[in-house]
Amino acid sequence: MYSVSFFAQKKQKPFSGELLFRAQRVIPVDSAQEHMLIYAKDSLLKVINFSSNMGKQELIKHLSKEKSYLLLETTKGKYAIRTNYTKYQDSTLSYSFKKKLGSKRIAGMKAKKLSVTFSDIDKKFSFYYLKNIPASYGSAYTNFPGLVVEYYIPTDEGMFQYTLTEFKRIDPPLTLFMVPTEYKRVSIEEFMEEMSKP
């Protein structure tokens, strides 16, 4: 889980850093703000979501080994649930995209434009991405030509817009990507079984 090997990607180098995104619901419009923090270290990724209704959720990913752990605190204890994140990535969204002329400065960097169409929404959306950082370092849209830094996600609760607000090239400590010892490692089936116990 902790080796830092990296799979080859054309013209794109491994990335280490910290990314902070702001998320807000734009359809229907909502004043509640959520945040997502991503730490990257070569082929390791930690995604932390801060939500007003869901609280804090953490996901640790090993990109080259395609393994991940979802860290959850419950009334029955702390669990690290083994997941295969590649099965869920992009799978619930049916979309197509085209590169477009134009760019925008986001978090102090020049981001290139994409036009994205979702199969069940009659509207085009403008997304922006950084071409020098692989898309796999994001938490969504890993098939794009670079890391998306402004994008939309349709959900059952509405349409959410994510925008990168802070970008730091740092080398996070390896311990950040390790499952804490107080968390019990379980499969999703074992977790559901534990939760169903009286």
Backbone bond lengths (Angstrom), bond angles and torsions (degrees), N, CA, C in turn:
res aa  C-N    CA-C-N  psi(-1)  N-CA   C-N-CA  omega(-1)  CA-C   N-CA-C  phi
1 M - - - 1.472 - - 1.527 110.55 -
2 Y 1.340 118.47 -22.39 1.459 117.60 -169.29 1.525 115.49 -113.00
3 S 1.342 118.34 4.55 1.457 117.22 176.82 1.524 108.14 -69.74
4 V 1.316 115.92 154.80 1.469 118.06 -175.22 1.529 111.60 -114.80
5 S 1.316 116.09 35.92 1.462 119.44 174.58 1.523 108.35 -69.43
6 F 1.323 116.01 161.78 1.468 118.66 -177.03 1.515 109.36 -140.17
7 F 1.325 115.77 140.79 1.453 120.30 178.72 1.517 108.46 -78.92
8 A 1.313 115.42 147.41 1.467 120.07 -176.53 1.525 110.56 -72.16
9 Q 1.305 115.40 136.44 1.467 119.90 173.06 1.518 107.54 -134.70
10 K 1.302 115.30 136.80 1.451 121.30 -175.33 1.530 111.61 -59.61
11 K 1.327 116.07 125.58 1.466 124.56 174.37 1.532 114.24 63.58
12 Q 1.308 119.11 -1.16 1.455 119.82 -176.75 1.522 109.69 -116.84
13 K 1.326 115.56 130.97 1.461 120.84 -177.38 1.517 110.07 -95.84
14 P 1.345 115.95 159.54 1.464 118.64 174.18 1.529 110.09 -56.75
15 F 1.305 116.05 148.11 1.460 121.61 -175.94 1.520 110.47 -121.14
16 S 1.314 116.05 139.57 1.463 121.32 170.91 1.519 107.19 -128.80
17 G 1.328 116.21 134.27 1.459 118.46 -179.29 1.511 112.46 169.67
18 E 1.336 113.43 -170.88 1.463 122.10 -178.77 1.522 108.12 -131.00
19 L 1.332 116.21 130.39 1.463 122.04 -178.40 1.521 108.98 -125.81
20 L 1.325 116.65 128.69 1.459 120.47 177.32 1.529 108.68 -115.91
21 F 1.339 115.80 124.93 1.463 122.14 179.08 1.518 110.34 -112.58
22 R 1.332 115.41 145.32 1.465 121.37 169.80 1.524 106.59 -102.28
23 A 1.317 116.45 137.65 1.462 120.34 177.79 1.516 108.96 -123.67
24 Q 1.319 116.66 137.81 1.464 119.84 175.68 1.517 109.51 -146.62
25 R 1.320 114.50 148.71 1.465 118.82 178.59 1.523 108.15 -80.65
26 V 1.332 115.80 127.47 1.473 120.48 -178.00 1.525 112.12 -109.12
27 I 1.340 117.31 -19.63 1.472 121.72 174.52 1.527 107.88 -138.44
28 P 1.340 120.89 111.81 1.468 125.48 -13.53 1.534 109.91 -68.46
29 V 1.320 116.01 155.45 1.462 120.98 -176.54 1.524 110.46 -64.07
30 D 1.319 114.82 134.71 1.458 121.35 -176.00 1.528 107.55 -140.01
31 S 1.314 117.69 137.96 1.467 120.09 -178.91 1.537 112.00 -82.79
32 A 1.328 117.04 -14.20 1.477 119.96 -178.82 1.526 110.05 -64.79
33 Q 1.325 115.89 133.49 1.463 121.13 -179.72 1.518 109.59 -112.14
34 E 1.304 115.57 140.50 1.447 121.60 175.79 1.515 107.82 -122.21
35 H 1.331 115.75 163.43 1.466 119.91 -178.61 1.512 110.28 -134.30
36 M 1.324 115.29 151.31 1.452 121.11 175.50 1.524 107.75 -134.49
37 L 1.322 115.84 129.17 1.462 122.30 -179.34 1.516 108.03 -114.79
38 I 1.323 117.03 128.52 1.463 121.41 179.22 1.529 109.10 -120.43
39 Y 1.326 115.54 127.77 1.469 121.74 171.83 1.521 107.33 -108.86
40 A 1.327 116.90 134.10 1.462 121.50 179.06 1.521 109.53 -126.95
41 K 1.334 115.45 140.37 1.468 121.65 175.26 1.526 106.75 -145.62
42 D 1.316 116.82 94.99 1.464 122.78 -177.00 1.526 110.39 55.78
43 S 1.335 118.54 -108.95 1.477 119.51 -177.77 1.524 112.52 -98.10
44 L 1.329 117.20 10.48 1.465 121.00 178.23 1.527 110.27 -106.28
45 L 1.332 115.21 143.92 1.459 120.78 -176.94 1.520 109.00 -142.33
46 K 1.335 115.73 138.16 1.460 119.94 172.76 1.521 107.47 -128.05
47 V 1.335 116.20 123.31 1.465 122.43 -178.78 1.528 107.83 -113.04
48 I 1.343 116.45 121.24 1.467 121.04 179.57 1.526 107.71 -117.65
49 N 1.331 116.14 120.40 1.464 121.70 177.31 1.517 109.83 -103.91
50 F 1.337 116.40 133.09 1.462 122.50 175.88 1.524 107.50 -114.69
51 S 1.320 116.75 111.64 1.457 120.80 -175.85 1.516 110.20 -127.34
52 S 1.348 116.08 144.09 1.465 119.76 -178.82 1.523 112.13 -65.68
53 N 1.352 117.79 -35.50 1.468 117.60 179.94 1.526 114.12 -95.99
54 M 1.338 119.08 -27.03 1.464 120.71 -177.80 1.528 112.87 -98.20
55 G 1.343 117.72 -10.84 1.462 119.93 -176.40 1.524 110.52 74.76
56 K 1.348 116.19 -147.13 1.462 121.14 -176.93 1.525 109.97 -99.41
57 Q 1.324 116.60 131.70 1.460 122.27 175.92 1.523 108.72 -127.94
58 E 1.347 116.14 135.58 1.465 120.15 -179.16 1.519 110.53 -123.87
59 L 1.333 115.73 138.40 1.450 121.64 177.01 1.521 108.48 -131.32
60 I 1.336 116.02 127.38 1.466 121.71 176.15 1.522 107.42 -106.52
61 K 1.346 117.18 127.80 1.469 121.00 -178.77 1.524 110.41 -121.82
62 H 1.319 116.13 143.23 1.467 121.83 167.86 1.521 105.26 -111.98
63 L 1.332 116.45 105.89 1.460 121.09 -170.45 1.519 113.36 -63.75
64 S 1.340 117.87 -45.99 1.462 118.73 -175.16 1.522 112.05 -74.73
65 K 1.333 118.01 -28.60 1.472 120.19 178.68 1.526 112.11 -91.44
66 E 1.330 116.50 -6.21 1.468 122.36 179.69 1.529 111.96 54.52
67 K 1.328 114.98 44.10 1.466 120.79 177.03 1.517 108.48 -120.27
68 S 1.329 115.42 153.64 1.465 118.53 176.72 1.525 110.85 -155.57
69 Y 1.330 114.64 157.49 1.467 122.73 176.01 1.515 108.36 -128.84
70 L 1.333 116.13 131.17 1.451 122.02 172.67 1.522 107.18 -98.15
71 L 1.342 116.93 121.00 1.464 121.08 -178.53 1.523 109.47 -93.97
72 L 1.331 116.04 121.89 1.464 120.99 -178.81 1.515 110.91 -130.10
73 E 1.343 115.51 136.85 1.466 121.08 172.54 1.516 107.21 -103.92
74 T 1.331 116.86 123.79 1.458 121.01 -179.40 1.527 108.86 -124.79
75 T 1.320 115.99 174.28 1.472 120.23 177.17 1.535 110.59 -68.38
76 K 1.331 116.18 -16.93 1.473 120.38 179.68 1.526 112.76 -99.14
77 G 1.318 116.64 4.95 1.462 119.79 178.00 1.518 112.58 130.00
78 K 1.335 114.67 -175.43 1.469 121.39 -178.82 1.525 108.94 -103.51
79 Y 1.341 115.60 133.00 1.454 120.42 -175.84 1.528 111.55 -128.49
80 A 1.335 114.79 142.51 1.462 122.34 170.53 1.524 105.66 -111.90
81 I 1.337 116.19 104.37 1.464 121.33 -173.98 1.525 109.41 -92.07
82 R 1.351 115.65 120.17 1.462 120.35 177.82 1.518 109.35 -68.40
83 T 1.322 115.97 128.21 1.462 120.19 179.00 1.519 108.91 -135.04
84 N 1.308 116.41 155.52 1.460 120.99 171.24 1.520 105.64 -105.92
85 Y 1.336 116.59 91.62 1.463 119.99 -171.31 1.513 112.62 -63.46
86 T 1.339 118.17 -22.10 1.464 119.36 -178.37 1.521 111.45 -66.90
87 K 1.339 117.17 -24.09 1.462 119.86 178.43 1.520 111.48 -69.57
88 Y 1.334 116.61 -27.11 1.469 120.47 -174.12 1.523 112.42 -102.81
89 Q 1.325 117.01 -18.72 1.445 120.40 -176.78 1.522 111.67 -63.42
90 D 1.297 116.72 125.18 1.468 122.68 175.62 1.530 113.92 62.01
91 S 1.333 118.26 -4.39 1.464 119.34 -171.59 1.528 112.67 -73.65
92 T 1.333 117.42 -26.42 1.462 119.30 -178.17 1.525 111.53 -86.45
93 L 1.327 116.81 -8.50 1.464 120.09 -177.42 1.520 110.03 -111.93
94 S 1.320 115.47 130.24 1.459 120.27 175.67 1.529 106.95 -109.10
95 Y 1.324 116.19 112.82 1.461 119.73 -174.05 1.523 110.39 -149.23
96 S 1.320 114.70 165.65 1.459 121.53 172.07 1.526 107.22 -136.09
97 F 1.339 115.89 156.80 1.467 118.17 -179.79 1.522 110.64 -141.97
98 K 1.343 114.33 155.65 1.462 121.52 176.07 1.513 108.21 -135.87
99 K 1.341 116.70 141.25 1.463 120.72 174.38 1.524 107.78 -70.48
100 K 1.325 116.23 140.87 1.467 121.20 -179.60 1.528 109.61 -127.84
101 L 1.331 115.77 157.36 1.465 119.57 173.31 1.519 107.89 -70.99
102 G 1.302 116.21 145.23 1.459 120.00 177.59 1.517 111.23 120.84
103 S 1.322 114.54 154.24 1.459 120.63 178.16 1.523 108.49 -150.96
104 K 1.321 114.68 173.02 1.457 120.75 -176.17 1.525 107.01 -153.80
105 R 1.338 116.60 144.63 1.464 118.59 177.10 1.522 108.77 -87.39
106 I 1.313 115.29 122.24 1.463 121.89 179.86 1.522 107.88 -128.78
107 A 1.326 116.33 124.31 1.477 122.78 -176.54 1.529 110.79 51.74
108 G 1.338 115.79 37.83 1.461 121.54 175.76 1.521 115.28 81.49
109 M 1.339 118.02 5.51 1.459 120.79 -178.38 1.521 110.72 -122.52
110 K 1.334 114.28 152.90 1.455 119.60 179.83 1.530 109.24 -81.73
111 A 1.338 115.64 119.70 1.467 121.05 -179.51 1.524 108.86 -111.76
112 K 1.331 115.80 137.87 1.468 121.39 -178.64 1.528 110.69 -89.53
113 K 1.327 115.85 157.59 1.466 121.65 -170.90 1.533 112.84 -97.29
114 L 1.325 114.45 144.55 1.460 123.29 171.81 1.527 108.36 -129.73
115 S 1.318 116.63 148.21 1.461 120.80 171.15 1.524 106.53 -106.89
116 V 1.335 116.31 122.95 1.466 121.30 -175.15 1.524 109.99 -117.89
117 T 1.322 115.28 134.40 1.461 121.78 177.38 1.520 108.81 -122.24
118 F 1.325 116.93 127.57 1.462 121.88 174.51 1.522 107.96 -92.21
119 S 1.335 116.40 142.83 1.466 120.38 -173.45 1.525 113.64 -62.18
120 D 1.343 117.82 -30.99 1.470 118.85 -176.25 1.532 113.84 -107.80
121 I 1.358 116.75 15.45 1.473 120.18 178.50 1.526 108.46 -127.39
122 D 1.319 116.61 125.77 1.462 121.43 -175.97 1.530 110.74 -87.89
123 K 1.324 115.26 64.39 1.472 120.19 -178.45 1.519 107.74 -164.22
124 K 1.332 116.90 142.86 1.472 120.64 175.77 1.529 108.79 -94.56
125 F 1.331 116.50 145.48 1.463 121.89 179.44 1.521 109.55 -120.87
126 S 1.333 116.09 140.91 1.464 120.77 175.52 1.521 109.14 -92.21
127 F 1.327 115.44 122.56 1.469 122.92 175.63 1.525 107.54 -111.66
128 Y 1.328 116.71 157.40 1.456 121.16 177.21 1.523 109.52 -131.33
129 Y 1.346 115.86 142.41 1.468 119.94 -175.82 1.528 111.35 -140.51
130 L 1.337 114.83 158.90 1.463 122.08 174.94 1.520 107.67 -100.15
131 K 1.324 116.94 118.29 1.466 118.89 -172.77 1.529 113.25 -74.08
132 N 1.342 118.66 -19.08 1.461 120.48 -176.14 1.524 114.40 -89.96
133 I 1.336 117.06 -1.36 1.471 120.12 178.08 1.527 107.41 -120.61
134 P 1.327 117.88 127.66 1.473 119.94 -177.87 1.529 112.30 -58.81
135 A 1.333 115.41 144.18 1.467 121.95 179.79 1.527 111.90 -61.38
136 S 1.335 117.25 -24.78 1.475 121.18 -176.69 1.529 112.76 -63.21
137 Y 1.339 117.89 -15.70 1.469 120.34 178.61 1.529 112.48 -82.02
138 G 1.301 117.74 -2.32 1.457 120.45 176.43 1.518 110.59 -91.28
139 S 1.322 115.98 177.25 1.467 119.03 178.38 1.522 111.41 -100.56
140 A 1.328 117.01 -5.11 1.469 121.59 179.09 1.528 108.71 -148.85
141 Y 1.313 116.73 162.24 1.466 123.57 175.62 1.527 112.38 54.26
142 T 1.309 115.89 59.97 1.457 120.53 -176.90 1.531 113.30 -81.93
143 N 1.344 117.70 -0.29 1.475 120.43 178.84 1.528 112.61 -96.83
144 F 1.317 117.91 2.51 1.457 120.92 -177.96 1.537 110.91 -75.67
145 P 1.352 117.18 165.86 1.473 120.01 -177.69 1.535 114.14 -73.58
146 G 1.312 117.94 1.57 1.467 122.22 177.88 1.520 108.81 -176.24
147 L 1.321 115.72 179.05 1.464 121.38 -177.23 1.526 111.36 -69.22
148 V 1.334 117.86 122.34 1.465 119.59 178.79 1.529 109.86 -75.91
149 V 1.334 115.54 132.13 1.466 120.75 -177.40 1.532 112.16 -118.92
150 E 1.336 116.13 -9.17 1.466 120.95 167.44 1.515 106.26 -145.69
151 Y 1.349 115.36 120.19 1.457 119.03 -174.01 1.526 110.98 -158.33
152 Y 1.320 115.35 170.99 1.469 122.43 -177.99 1.524 109.40 -122.39
153 I 1.340 115.51 145.65 1.463 120.91 174.13 1.525 108.94 -129.94
154 P 1.349 116.95 118.63 1.463 119.16 175.34 1.534 109.95 -79.87
155 T 1.335 116.89 133.17 1.467 121.53 178.23 1.527 108.77 -133.48
156 D 1.326 116.38 175.68 1.468 120.60 176.42 1.525 111.30 -64.20
157 E 1.355 116.14 -24.29 1.474 120.45 -178.85 1.526 112.69 -90.62
158 G 1.329 117.37 -2.27 1.457 119.86 -179.31 1.518 111.91 131.16
159 M 1.327 115.97 -170.55 1.470 122.29 -179.44 1.525 109.23 -98.89
160 F 1.338 116.37 127.88 1.461 121.24 -179.35 1.525 109.88 -111.84
161 Q 1.331 115.36 139.05 1.461 121.28 176.15 1.525 108.56 -108.09
162 Y 1.333 115.87 130.49 1.469 122.58 177.40 1.517 108.58 -111.30
163 T 1.336 116.40 132.85 1.461 121.02 178.76 1.521 109.41 -134.77
164 L 1.329 115.76 131.32 1.470 120.79 176.64 1.528 108.86 -69.58
165 T 1.340 116.74 127.03 1.471 120.02 -179.61 1.536 112.49 -112.52
166 E 1.328 116.93 -25.16 1.475 120.34 178.48 1.511 109.56 -139.89
167 F 1.338 115.77 140.70 1.468 121.93 -179.41 1.522 107.79 -137.75
168 K 1.329 116.34 123.07 1.469 119.89 178.28 1.521 109.48 -131.55
169 R 1.327 116.77 129.65 1.468 120.39 172.63 1.524 107.08 -88.59
170 I 1.306 116.23 96.93 1.458 121.65 179.35 1.522 108.04 -129.93
171 D 1.326 116.79 170.07 1.456 121.36 176.65 1.529 107.13 -113.34
172 P 1.333 118.27 93.25 1.462 120.29 -176.25 1.530 111.17 -64.02
173 P 1.336 117.85 150.82 1.467 120.06 179.14 1.527 111.11 -66.05
174 L 1.330 116.08 145.68 1.464 121.47 -179.25 1.525 112.21 -59.52
175 T 1.333 116.68 -31.39 1.474 121.10 -178.39 1.536 111.91 -60.03
176 L 1.317 116.89 -25.54 1.462 121.56 -179.70 1.535 111.70 -62.76
177 F 1.334 115.87 -25.77 1.470 120.92 -175.46 1.530 112.54 -101.64
178 M 1.319 116.75 8.19 1.455 120.38 179.44 1.521 109.87 -97.01
179 V 1.322 116.17 148.32 1.468 120.85 176.45 1.521 107.64 -73.53
180 P 1.352 118.91 122.18 1.468 120.56 -179.95 1.529 111.07 -58.49
181 T 1.331 116.43 145.49 1.468 121.56 -174.36 1.522 112.92 -62.49
182 E 1.336 118.01 -25.88 1.472 119.54 -177.95 1.532 112.73 -79.16
183 Y 1.335 117.13 -3.18 1.465 120.55 178.75 1.530 109.94 -93.31
184 K 1.313 116.38 133.71 1.464 121.99 178.08 1.521 109.02 -86.28
185 R 1.340 116.57 123.89 1.467 120.90 -179.49 1.526 109.51 -80.83
186 V 1.329 116.55 123.90 1.463 121.39 -178.18 1.527 109.90 -141.66
187 S 1.330 115.65 160.88 1.470 120.29 170.56 1.524 107.06 -82.37
188 I 1.319 116.84 169.29 1.467 120.16 179.14 1.534 110.05 -63.66
189 E 1.336 116.13 -35.33 1.472 120.14 178.68 1.525 110.98 -66.37
190 E 1.343 116.17 -43.69 1.473 120.33 178.93 1.530 110.80 -64.53
191 F 1.325 116.33 -37.12 1.466 120.36 178.65 1.529 110.59 -64.35
192 M 1.330 117.17 -46.48 1.476 121.27 179.80 1.522 110.24 -61.61
193 E 1.324 115.69 -37.74 1.474 120.54 179.35 1.537 110.57 -64.88
194 E 1.336 115.59 -43.69 1.481 120.25 179.25 1.524 110.79 -64.04
195 M 1.340 116.87 -39.49 1.456 120.58 -178.62 1.527 111.89 -69.29
196 S 1.334 116.57 -26.29 1.479 119.71 -178.41 1.529 112.56 -84.36
197 K 1.335 116.42 -9.89 1.467 118.76 178.89 1.518 109.70 -70.80
198 P 1.350 116.89 145.49 1.480 119.06 179.76 1.536 111.28 -68.33
